[in-house]
């Protein structure tokens, strides 16, 4: 009898343990996935396209409502098969009624081919077809492919990718290595083989699993003590292909054991590889990892909201003045926590990992909090590609207002953008400000727009802006810019208070030039000099000698005047509350003489606004990010997760802006690790941004001109006189800015390093190095221990050590130019 009771008791314990072990985590996971359905907007409806390359499907192409790729980023690159028959699969394809494709040049101004498609196959909601691309493409040249699907509701949607005819055999080897490398990181024993690619450095930050590179430890590379495994599909994308160099991106989700259930993480791996006959070299690698945030009670602890493992991107928080509300962004979602009611509201979400719909997992959007009041009312923008809702498939800026009283999100207006999400993000990071006067100011495409939130009328506050002469204050409430024209020859500059709308003109014109230098807190720093006192170098304008430096405070009053008798200001660097000056003495025989350094310390409060995002480190999970609350949450209180009851769209809320100057001519785009790193007016700045990431630099949006990992180990230009013909023809046309002249790009590269410029020599493009006013030598070759210099004056060449050339380069002031010819 006792034995029977023991058996029953043990059986009961076993069943209870099974329930706790299997059923409870499952219910927790189901609850989390149920909570993930936060938004009341319409579900995604557009089909998704999957191209096939080298017998494997690539990452999905998402539908665009805009024609001719006006807002499509560089995105996927597809190497066509030898017969040029490109296979495409469409998911969620029930609504497709017609298909056609177009091939254009990358500037989209020349049509190469347009073909109507017939005879596709449809089964189980999927459509498969083949694009019979004609033999009209130039080998090795990129083109823009656009596939247009006509839908059952009479509308059309476009899918864009870059295509190229090239030898894909080597690319296949690099793709295989990327998949193999990624797979092995999940298995400690087989991951030992990856050590041959690693460059572990004692200076690397091994505190975070959110961002891992080849310089991190073996433990970091193998996911530390997290114990994760892949779930779902692995999406493969080709970002760049140049010669034997490729940039490959993998995206997937992983799961790992959390406190009560499994956590989900979004993972992106970027590989930069170079093929050679001996082996495939891993030039650069980065893995980012971001934990999916559910907003449930287990993610609250003390005075913190635990966001989990992250690469730190896209995390932001704002607290109301009374401390009652905290708004924060994570995983491209917007949350609002009410400390008094203990409610955590997901104000806006497109979905994401864990939803099971790939259309909701498009990561090409973000959110910015603009204003948070003491009663929880909030203004915010959602910008980039719209995954769902009434603007699905469009790229732009959605301006929204959240009312906690009615638990409603209201979209005030939507602004279509002609930029990709990556460009839009860079622009809005510069300026997106809701003025106290009820006007929303934002920077987009070299212009600042202001939209009245009541009337929805807009003005162009400033246009044709040069990033070198346009600055925004620390809190985004003020901006200063120079009038159109030369960076170093503007007679007038303007200062505007974006909270009041007050605009001040500075400068008297005549023989004076003004130069905006930046902000110290909210105080504007600018300089004034004589129009004729340009800093010149070999016929090029490189700067302006300033006679005085001025500071205008937040009340639009002059707070400081700096002028030093007998000296001119050669350069200025604004850094927090300090202004660093380089001075030169008065002219002697028409030339300024070397001077001294000076530093101004301002008493303006430049402390950054309160940063509510913090992190701590644990042995198992490494760096864990959190939102800091103003008050500790009472123990035992349950966190209630909610979402808005409805989403209200104002009728006729589309605002089509009259496009200001948005030309990419004369602008450099820096790419690295599978993403846009920045847009620059100076080549040296773009190269500097891309260099450590083994990146690329484009002139305009489509012309690749520099790739660090593509530089040969040695090269000597054989036909020096032939290679120099363009440089000699156009050398005197340099004015201080890079520009195109005929078939050449005149590249102003002052400030670059010798090693950066040797890339061009490796491409048989000679580089001119000025050694004095009107004097120069030309770099025509290099190897690991020598650099060859050619002197056009004597017609002689000599080889020197890189160290010796570096000394020559330093003494000459880093003054390089070259001509890149097609």
TIZA-893760 format. One line per 5 residues: number of its first residue (from 1); their letters; for each residue x, y, z of C-alpha. Coordinates in steps of 0.2 Angstrom, whole numbers, plus 5000, padded with zeros to 4 digits. Layout:
N
NUM) A) X/Y/Z | ...
//
This chain:
822
1) XXXXX) 5000/5000/5000 | 5014/5012/5005 | 5023/5007/4989 | 5008/5011/4979 | 5006/5029/4987
6) XXXXX) 5025/5032/4983 | 5022/5028/4965 | 5007/5039/4964 | 5016/5053/4973 | 5031/5051/4961
11) XXXXX) 5020/5050/4946 | 5012/5067/4952 | 5029/5075/4954 | 5034/5069/4937 | 5019/5076/4929
16) XXXXX) 5020/5093/4938 | 5039/5094/4933 | 5034/5090/4915 | 5021/5104/4915 | 5033/5116/4922
21) XXXXX) 5047/5111/4911 | 5038/5109/4894 | 5020/5117/4896 | 5024/5133/4906 | 5038/5139/4895
26) XXXXX) 5028/5136/4880 | 5013/5146/4887 | 5025/5160/4892 | 5032/5160/4874 | 5014/5159/4867
31) XXXXX) 5010/5174/4878 | 5025/5184/4873 | 5021/5180/4854 | 5003/5186/4858 | 5009/5201/4866
36) XXXXX) 5019/5204/4850 | 5003/5209/4841 | 5004/5226/4847 | 4998/5237/4833 | 4981/5240/4827
41) XXXXX) 4986/5244/4809 | 4982/5234/4794 | 4992/5218/4791 | 5006/5218/4777 | 4998/5214/4760
46) XXXXX) 5012/5215/4747 | 5021/5200/4740 | 5039/5197/4743 | 5052/5192/4730 | 5066/5179/4732
51) XXXXX) 5079/5179/4718 | 5090/5163/4716 | 5109/5164/4713 | 5121/5150/4713 | 5107/5138/4717
56) XXXXX) 5102/5147/4733 | 5089/5159/4737 | 5095/5177/4742 | 5088/5188/4755 | 5070/5194/4751
61) XXXXX) 5066/5210/4740 | 5052/5220/4747 | 5039/5229/4737 | 5041/5248/4734 | 5026/5259/4729
66) XXXXX) 5038/5271/4721 | 5043/5269/4703 | 5061/5270/4697 | 5069/5266/4714 | 5068/5284/4720
71) XXXXX) 5070/5278/4738 | 5078/5261/4735 | 5095/5259/4743 | 5110/5250/4735 | 5103/5234/4743
76) XXXXX) 5106/5217/4735 | 5118/5213/4721 | 5114/5198/4710 | 5127/5190/4699 | 5118/5183/4684
81) XXXXX) 5120/5165/4678 | 5129/5162/4662 | 5113/5160/4652 | 5106/5176/4661 | 5090/5167/4666
86) XXXXX) 5086/5173/4683 | 5074/5163/4694 | 5062/5173/4705 | 5050/5166/4718 | 5036/5177/4725
91) XXXXX) 5028/5173/4742 | 5011/5180/4747 | 5008/5180/4728 | 4989/5177/4727 | 4986/5195/4721
96) XXXXX) 4998/5195/4707 | 4990/5197/4690 | 5004/5203/4679 | 5023/5204/4679 | 5036/5214/4669
101) XXXXX) 5054/5219/4672 | 5065/5233/4667 | 5084/5235/4666 | 5091/5252/4667 | 5108/5260/4671
106) XXXXX) 5111/5264/4689 | 5107/5282/4687 | 5090/5276/4680 | 5090/5288/4665 | 5093/5275/4652
111) XXXXX) 5082/5260/4648 | 5091/5244/4643 | 5077/5232/4642 | 5059/5230/4646 | 5050/5213/4645
116) XXXXX) 5033/5207/4649 | 5032/5190/4658 | 5021/5176/4654 | 5019/5157/4659 | 5024/5158/4677
121) XXXXX) 5019/5144/4689 | 5007/5147/4704 | 5005/5135/4719 | 5001/5137/4737 | 5001/5155/4736
126) XXXXX) 5018/5156/4728 | 5023/5161/4711 | 5039/5156/4702 | 5045/5163/4686 | 5061/5166/4676
131) XXXXX) 5067/5182/4669 | 5075/5179/4651 | 5087/5193/4652 | 5093/5198/4635 | 5112/5199/4630
136) XXXXX) 5112/5218/4631 | 5123/5221/4647 | 5141/5226/4647 | 5151/5213/4657 | 5157/5219/4674
141) XXXXX) 5145/5234/4674 | 5131/5236/4687 | 5113/5239/4682 | 5097/5242/4691 | 5084/5228/4689
146) XXXXX) 5066/5233/4693 | 5052/5220/4693 | 5034/5227/4692 | 5020/5216/4699 | 5002/5221/4694
151) XXXXX) 4990/5217/4708 | 4972/5212/4708 | 4967/5229/4716 | 4974/5238/4700 | 4989/5245/4709
156) XXXXX) 5007/5241/4705 | 5022/5237/4716 | 5041/5237/4711 | 5055/5226/4717 | 5073/5232/4715
161) XXXXX) 5090/5224/4715 | 5107/5228/4706 | 5113/5215/4693 | 5129/5212/4685 | 5137/5199/4673
166) XXXXX) 5153/5193/4680 | 5162/5176/4684 | 5152/5170/4699 | 5164/5155/4703 | 5175/5164/4715
171) XXXXX) 5159/5172/4723 | 5152/5154/4726 | 5168/5150/4736 | 5166/5165/4747 | 5148/5162/4750
176) XXXXX) 5152/5144/4755 | 5165/5151/4767 | 5153/5163/4775 | 5140/5150/4778 | 5153/5138/4785
181) XXXXX) 5161/5151/4796 | 5144/5156/4803 | 5139/5138/4806 | 5155/5134/4816 | 5153/5148/4828
186) XXXXX) 5139/5138/4836 | 5150/5122/4839 | 5164/5125/4851 | 5175/5111/4844 | 5173/5114/4826
191) XXXXX) 5175/5133/4829 | 5194/5130/4833 | 5196/5130/4814 | 5191/5149/4814 | 5206/5154/4824
196) XXXXX) 5216/5155/4807 | 5205/5170/4803 | 5205/5179/4819 | 5216/5193/4824 | 5212/5193/4843
201) XXXXX) 5219/5209/4851 | 5221/5213/4870 | 5213/5230/4866 | 5197/5223/4859 | 5181/5226/4870
206) XXXXX) 5176/5209/4875 | 5162/5215/4887 | 5148/5214/4874 | 5140/5200/4863 | 5131/5214/4854
211) XXXXX) 5145/5217/4842 | 5159/5205/4838 | 5174/5206/4826 | 5189/5196/4822 | 5199/5206/4835
216) XXXXX) 5188/5199/4849 | 5191/5183/4860 | 5187/5166/4854 | 5174/5165/4868 | 5165/5180/4861
221) XXXXX) 5166/5173/4844 | 5157/5157/4850 | 5143/5167/4859 | 5151/5167/4876 | 5141/5157/4889
226) XXXXX) 5124/5161/4881 | 5121/5144/4872 | 5111/5149/4857 | 5105/5140/4842 | 5098/5146/4825
231) XXXXX) 5079/5147/4821 | 5071/5150/4805 | 5079/5155/4788 | 5096/5162/4785 | 5095/5176/4773
236) XXXXX) 5110/5179/4762 | 5114/5196/4753 | 5128/5202/4742 | 5132/5220/4746 | 5147/5223/4735
241) XXXXX) 5158/5214/4722 | 5173/5222/4715 | 5186/5211/4706 | 5190/5197/4718 | 5183/5206/4733
246) XXXXX) 5165/5204/4740 | 5155/5210/4755 | 5142/5196/4760 | 5129/5198/4774 | 5119/5185/4783
251) XXXXX) 5104/5188/4793 | 5095/5176/4805 | 5087/5174/4822 | 5094/5164/4836 | 5086/5158/4853
256) XXXXX) 5094/5156/4870 | 5088/5151/4887 | 5081/5166/4897 | 5075/5166/4915 | 5057/5159/4911
261) XXXXX) 5058/5155/4893 | 5068/5156/4877 | 5074/5173/4872 | 5075/5178/4853 | 5089/5188/4846
266) XXXXX) 5091/5196/4829 | 5108/5193/4821 | 5117/5201/4806 | 5134/5195/4801 | 5145/5205/4788
271) XXXXX) 5160/5196/4779 | 5172/5206/4768 | 5182/5193/4758 | 5196/5192/4745 | 5198/5177/4734
276) XXXXX) 5216/5171/4728 | 5222/5155/4720 | 5229/5150/4737 | 5214/5153/4748 | 5200/5165/4752
281) XXXXX) 5206/5178/4764 | 5194/5185/4778 | 5198/5204/4777 | 5184/5209/4789 | 5170/5202/4800
286) XXXXX) 5157/5209/4811 | 5142/5201/4820 | 5129/5211/4828 | 5116/5204/4840 | 5100/5212/4847
291) XXXXX) 5088/5204/4859 | 5070/5205/4855 | 5061/5215/4869 | 5044/5209/4874 | 5040/5222/4888
296) XXXXX) 5034/5210/4901 | 5037/5211/4919 | 5052/5200/4920 | 5061/5214/4910 | 5059/5226/4925
301) XXXXX) 5070/5226/4939 | 5072/5240/4953 | 5074/5256/4944 | 5078/5248/4927 | 5069/5242/4912
306) XXXXX) 5081/5228/4905 | 5082/5229/4886 | 5095/5215/4885 | 5110/5211/4874 | 5111/5224/4860
311) XXXXX) 5124/5233/4848 | 5118/5249/4856 | 5110/5256/4840 | 5092/5262/4840 | 5091/5263/4859
316) XXXXX) 5085/5280/4865 | 5074/5286/4880 | 5065/5302/4886 | 5057/5306/4902 | 5043/5318/4906
321) XXXXX) 5048/5333/4917 | 5038/5326/4932 | 5046/5309/4930 | 5029/5300/4928 | 5032/5294/4910
326) XXXXX) 5047/5286/4902 | 5047/5284/4883 | 5060/5273/4875 | 5064/5264/4858 | 5071/5247/4856
331) XXXXX) 5070/5235/4841 | 5063/5248/4831 | 5048/5249/4843 | 5041/5263/4853 | 5036/5260/4872
336) XXXXX) 5029/5271/4885 | 5030/5266/4904 | 5018/5274/4916 | 5027/5274/4933 | 5011/5277/4943
341) XXXXX) 4999/5265/4934 | 5013/5252/4931 | 5008/5250/4913 | 5020/5247/4899 | 5012/5252/4882
346) XXXXX) 5019/5248/4865 | 5014/5264/4857 | 5020/5259/4839 | 5027/5243/4831 | 5028/5235/4814
351) XXXXX) 5031/5218/4822 | 5048/5210/4820 | 5056/5194/4825 | 5044/5181/4832 | 5029/5186/4822
356) XXXXX) 5032/5173/4808 | 5029/5186/4794 | 5045/5191/4785 | 5037/5207/4779 | 5036/5213/4797
361) XXXXX) 5054/5209/4799 | 5061/5222/4787 | 5073/5232/4797 | 5073/5247/4786 | 5065/5259/4798
366) XXXXX) 5067/5268/4814 | 5058/5279/4827 | 5062/5296/4835 | 5054/5303/4850 | 5051/5322/4848
371) XXXXX) 5041/5327/4863 | 5034/5319/4879 | 5023/5329/4891 | 5019/5327/4909 | 5002/5318/4906
376) XXXXX) 5010/5306/4893 | 5005/5314/4877 | 5019/5311/4865 | 5025/5317/4847 | 5036/5305/4837
381) XXXXX) 5041/5300/4820 | 5042/5284/4811 | 5054/5285/4796 | 5061/5274/4782 | 5052/5259/4774
386) XXXXX) 5034/5256/4779 | 5031/5238/4782 | 5013/5238/4785 | 4998/5250/4786 | 4991/5263/4774
391) XXXXX) 5008/5268/4768 | 5015/5250/4766 | 5029/5249/4753 | 5033/5268/4754 | 5048/5276/4761
396) XXXXX) 5046/5292/4770 | 5042/5301/4787 | 5026/5298/4797 | 5023/5311/4810 | 5012/5304/4825
401) XXXXX) 5004/5309/4841 | 4999/5298/4855 | 4985/5302/4867 | 4986/5291/4883 | 4969/5297/4888
406) XXXXX) 4960/5289/4873 | 4975/5276/4871 | 4975/5282/4852 | 4989/5285/4840 | 4985/5298/4827
411) XXXXX) 4995/5301/4811 | 4996/5319/4808 | 5004/5318/4791 | 5016/5307/4780 | 5030/5314/4770
416) XXXXX) 5036/5304/4755 | 5055/5303/4754 | 5067/5302/4739 | 5081/5295/4749 | 5084/5277/4756
421) XXXXX) 5081/5273/4774 | 5100/5274/4777 | 5102/5291/4770 | 5086/5297/4779 | 5092/5291/4796
426) XXXXX) 5109/5301/4793 | 5099/5316/4789 | 5086/5315/4803 | 5100/5312/4816 | 5107/5329/4811
431) XXXXX) 5090/5338/4814 | 5072/5332/4819 | 5065/5345/4831 | 5047/5349/4836 | 5048/5368/4840
436) XXXXX) 5039/5376/4854 | 5030/5386/4841 | 5021/5371/4834 | 5032/5368/4819 | 5042/5352/4815
441) XXXXX) 5059/5356/4808 | 5069/5342/4799 | 5084/5340/4788 | 5082/5330/4772 | 5092/5330/4756
446) XXXXX) 5103/5346/4759 | 5088/5356/4765 | 5079/5361/4781 | 5060/5360/4780 | 5047/5367/4793
451) XXXXX) 5030/5360/4794 | 5016/5369/4804 | 5007/5355/4814 | 4990/5364/4813 | 4989/5369/4795
456) XXXXX) 5001/5357/4788 | 5009/5370/4777 | 5028/5369/4775 | 5042/5381/4771 | 5060/5378/4766
461) XXXXX) 5070/5386/4780 | 5086/5383/4771 | 5092/5374/4755 | 5107/5369/4745 | 5116/5367/4762
466) XXXXX) 5134/5362/4763 | 5138/5350/4778 | 5154/5360/4781 | 5144/5376/4783 | 5128/5370/4792
471) XXXXX) 5127/5366/4810 | 5114/5362/4823 | 5115/5365/4842 | 5116/5352/4855 | 5098/5351/4859
476) XXXXX) 5092/5353/4841 | 5083/5370/4844 | 5095/5381/4834 | 5104/5380/4817 | 5116/5391/4808
481) XXXXX) 5121/5391/4790 | 5130/5401/4777 | 5122/5408/4762 | 5123/5399/4745 | 5140/5399/4737
486) XXXXX) 5158/5396/4742 | 5161/5388/4759 | 5175/5400/4762 | 5168/5415/4753 | 5151/5418/4760
491) XXXXX) 5147/5436/4764 | 5132/5432/4775 | 5127/5419/4787 | 5110/5415/4796 | 5106/5409/4813
496) XXXXX) 5088/5403/4817 | 5079/5398/4833 | 5068/5384/4829 | 5057/5386/4845 | 5052/5404/4841
501) XXXXX) 5055/5404/4822 | 5066/5420/4824 | 5080/5421/4811 | 5095/5433/4812 | 5106/5438/4797
506) XXXXX) 5124/5440/4801 | 5137/5449/4791 | 5139/5466/4782 | 5144/5459/4765 | 5156/5471/4756
511) XXXXX) 5174/5464/4758 | 5170/5453/4772 | 5167/5434/4773 | 5159/5424/4787 | 5162/5406/4792
516) XXXXX) 5150/5396/4803 | 5161/5385/4815 | 5149/5376/4826 | 5140/5377/4843 | 5146/5377/4861
521) XXXXX) 5130/5370/4869 | 5117/5382/4861 | 5129/5396/4858 | 5134/5399/4840 | 5152/5401/4835
526) XXXXX) 5157/5410/4819 | 5172/5419/4812 | 5174/5435/4801 | 5188/5438/4789 | 5193/5448/4774
531) XXXXX) 5186/5440/4758 | 5203/5441/4749 | 5212/5432/4764 | 5210/5414/4757 | 5221/5400/4763
536) XXXXX) 5228/5394/4746 | 5238/5379/4741 | 5244/5377/4723 | 5230/5387/4716 | 5217/5379/4727
541) XXXXX) 5206/5388/4740 | 5208/5377/4756 | 5202/5389/4769 | 5199/5407/4775 | 5210/5417/4787
546) XXXXX) 5199/5424/4801 | 5202/5441/4809 | 5190/5438/4823 | 5179/5425/4832 | 5162/5428/4838
551) XXXXX) 5150/5419/4850 | 5131/5423/4849 | 5121/5416/4864 | 5104/5408/4865 | 5096/5426/4866
556) XXXXX) 5103/5431/4849 | 5115/5442/4858 | 5134/5443/4856 | 5142/5435/4871 | 5160/5435/4866
561) XXXXX) 5172/5444/4854 | 5190/5436/4851 | 5203/5446/4841 | 5222/5446/4843 | 5232/5460/4836
566) XXXXX) 5245/5455/4824 | 5237/5437/4822 | 5225/5429/4811 | 5215/5413/4814 | 5220/5399/4803
571) XXXXX) 5209/5385/4809 | 5196/5382/4823 | 5190/5366/4831 | 5175/5367/4843 | 5175/5353/4856
576) XXXXX) 5162/5353/4870 | 5165/5369/4880 | 5183/5372/4872 | 5187/5381/4856 | 5204/5377/4849
581) XXXXX) 5213/5390/4838 | 5228/5389/4827 | 5235/5407/4824 | 5247/5414/4811 | 5256/5431/4812
586) XXXXX) 5253/5445/4800 | 5259/5445/4782 | 5277/5447/4777 | 5280/5449/4758 | 5262/5444/4755
591) XXXXX) 5263/5427/4765 | 5256/5423/4783 | 5269/5417/4795 | 5268/5402/4807 | 5260/5406/4823
596) XXXXX) 5254/5398/4839 | 5240/5388/4847 | 5226/5396/4858 | 5211/5388/4868 | 5196/5397/4873
601) XXXXX) 5186/5389/4888 | 5167/5394/4888 | 5157/5394/4904 | 5141/5389/4894 | 5133/5373/4900
606) XXXXX) 5138/5360/4887 | 5133/5345/4897 | 5123/5333/4887 | 5105/5330/4891 | 5102/5316/4903
611) XXXXX) 5106/5299/4895 | 5093/5287/4901 | 5101/5272/4892 | 5114/5262/4902 | 5122/5245/4903
616) XXXXX) 5131/5233/4915 | 5141/5217/4912 | 5138/5199/4918 | 5149/5184/4916 | 5136/5174/4906
621) XXXXX) 5127/5188/4895 | 5141/5201/4895 | 5134/5219/4892 | 5116/5221/4896 | 5107/5237/4891
626) XXXXX) 5093/5245/4902 | 5083/5261/4903 | 5085/5270/4919 | 5069/5275/4928 | 5067/5290/4940
631) XXXXX) 5060/5279/4954 | 5061/5261/4959 | 5046/5250/4955 | 5037/5243/4970 | 5041/5225/4972
636) XXXXX) 5026/5213/4969 | 5017/5225/4957 | 5013/5217/4941 | 5018/5226/4925 | 5003/5227/4913
641) XXXXX) 5008/5227/4895 | 4996/5236/4883 | 4994/5243/4866 | 4984/5258/4858 | 4966/5254/4854
646) XXXXX) 4966/5262/4838 | 4976/5271/4825 | 4968/5286/4817 | 4974/5293/4800 | 4970/5311/4796
651) XXXXX) 4962/5313/4779 | 4973/5320/4765 | 4988/5319/4776 | 5001/5316/4762 | 5013/5331/4761
656) XXXXX) 5023/5331/4745 | 5038/5342/4747 | 5044/5353/4733 | 5061/5344/4731 | 5076/5355/4736
661) XXXXX) 5093/5352/4729 | 5096/5333/4732 | 5110/5330/4720 | 5123/5317/4724 | 5136/5325/4713
666) XXXXX) 5151/5330/4722 | 5147/5319/4737 | 5156/5304/4743 | 5146/5289/4751 | 5156/5278/4763
671) XXXXX) 5151/5260/4765 | 5157/5246/4776 | 5151/5230/4785 | 5136/5229/4774 | 5129/5247/4777
676) XXXXX) 5130/5265/4773 | 5142/5273/4786 | 5141/5291/4780 | 5139/5304/4767 | 5153/5317/4765
681) XXXXX) 5159/5332/4754 | 5177/5328/4757 | 5185/5312/4750 | 5197/5311/4765 | 5182/5310/4778
686) XXXXX) 5174/5296/4768 | 5190/5286/4767 | 5193/5289/4785 | 5176/5282/4790 | 5178/5267/4779
691) XXXXX) 5196/5263/4782 | 5195/5253/4798 | 5180/5243/4792 | 5188/5237/4776 | 5175/5248/4767
696) XXXXX) 5171/5256/4751 | 5169/5274/4745 | 5157/5279/4731 | 5157/5295/4721 | 5139/5299/4720
701) XXXXX) 5128/5284/4724 | 5134/5272/4711 | 5153/5275/4706 | 5165/5265/4716 | 5181/5274/4717
706) XXXXX) 5190/5266/4732 | 5190/5250/4741 | 5203/5247/4755 | 5204/5228/4754 | 5205/5228/4735
711) XXXXX) 5223/5236/4735 | 5236/5224/4727 | 5251/5220/4738 | 5262/5228/4725 | 5260/5237/4708
716) XXXXX) 5271/5248/4697 | 5264/5258/4683 | 5273/5253/4667 | 5267/5267/4655 | 5270/5282/4667
721) XXXXX) 5269/5295/4653 | 5252/5287/4647 | 5245/5286/4664 | 5250/5304/4668 | 5241/5312/4652
726) XXXXX) 5225/5315/4661 | 5233/5322/4677 | 5244/5334/4667 | 5229/5339/4657 | 5217/5343/4671
731) XXXXX) 5229/5347/4685 | 5227/5366/4684 | 5208/5365/4685 | 5208/5360/4703 | 5199/5373/4713
736) XXXXX) 5199/5364/4730 | 5184/5353/4727 | 5183/5336/4719 | 5173/5338/4703 | 5171/5329/4686
741) XXXXX) 5179/5336/4671 | 5176/5327/4654 | 5180/5309/4656 | 5189/5312/4673 | 5185/5314/4691
746) XXXXX) 5197/5327/4698 | 5200/5320/4716 | 5205/5332/4729 | 5212/5321/4742 | 5222/5332/4754
751) XXXXX) 5222/5325/4772 | 5223/5307/4766 | 5237/5295/4772 | 5250/5288/4760 | 5243/5271/4762
756) XXXXX) 5226/5276/4758 | 5232/5284/4742 | 5242/5269/4736 | 5225/5261/4732 | 5225/5272/4716
761) XXXXX) 5242/5267/4711 | 5237/5249/4713 | 5224/5253/4700 | 5237/5261/4688 | 5231/5278/4693
766) XXXXX) 5246/5290/4697 | 5245/5301/4713 | 5252/5318/4713 | 5260/5323/4730 | 5264/5342/4732
771) XXXXX) 5281/5345/4740 | 5280/5364/4740 | 5271/5378/4731 | 5270/5373/4713 | 5282/5359/4716
776) XXXXX) 5277/5340/4716 | 5281/5322/4713 | 5270/5308/4707 | 5269/5291/4715 | 5269/5278/4702
781) XXXXX) 5273/5262/4711 | 5275/5253/4727 | 5278/5236/4736 | 5281/5231/4754 | 5297/5240/4756
786) XXXXX) 5298/5253/4742 | 5288/5267/4735 | 5293/5274/4718 | 5292/5293/4714 | 5293/5301/4697
791) XXXXX) 5299/5319/4695 | 5291/5327/4680 | 5303/5342/4680 | 5318/5330/4678 | 5309/5316/4670
796) XXXXX) 5318/5304/4683 | 5311/5291/4694 | 5318/5285/4711 | 5313/5273/4724 | 5312/5277/4743
801) XXXXX) 5307/5268/4759 | 5289/5270/4764 | 5295/5279/4780 | 5305/5291/4770 | 5291/5295/4759
806) XXXXX) 5280/5297/4774 | 5292/5310/4781 | 5290/5319/4764 | 5272/5317/4764 | 5271/5324/4782
811) XXXXX) 5282/5339/4778 | 5271/5343/4763 | 5255/5344/4773 | 5246/5328/4766 | 5243/5337/4749
816) XXXXX) 5237/5324/4736 | 5227/5325/4720 | 5224/5313/4706 | 5213/5310/4691 | 5202/5295/4690
821) XX) 5197/5291/4672 | 5184/5279/4666
//
